[in-house]
């Protein structure tokens, strides 16, 4: 799917849908608070693409972006009923940071 189509889908979203397990998992494993994940979608310089490798039972995407405090995050997510559902959120790897910096 083209980036323009993905961005259009994101613009139509009306909020977030959080699974209690994923909130706790993201905090315990990666020390990422839900609000940090949400900030990435509002800040400029957001890169979004299909996550084909993990799109078995539903269409998944990944995002590379920054929080309000410039923390660079990798976020795996899906869209359900016009809500962004974060599956995983963590700091970008070195390779992801390098690609992100080159792209923007």
Steps between C-alpha positions, in 0.01 A plus 500: 500500500635845420603737777236750386222245556636408843523868600144553379383209718682654798339841441158336528579340837312639796716376787681203647397157614725363772522138607587480870759229431681708235509809720665302778725308258629815331573663836661194663703393200592832335411775754268669249189664645178502294508880473846482337370261236205729429726807467688342210185510284453875561857614441657589168751278327294184541581209272234230459510182291337160465630231732455220250706253703256518795172545310373144530157534661454875451671786316780643710714806460810642661588858577829673563470833675583725792329575829464854635837448673666380177509137605512299177252212506413202281129419529318198365126566468176417326183699438169366632172687466679834440718450810878458504583186696864495607639147508857579597699813569875520561805713437626487141796274434819658364412383148147644531639833633747518211224428245268750669763776497583431135135505397409823676 
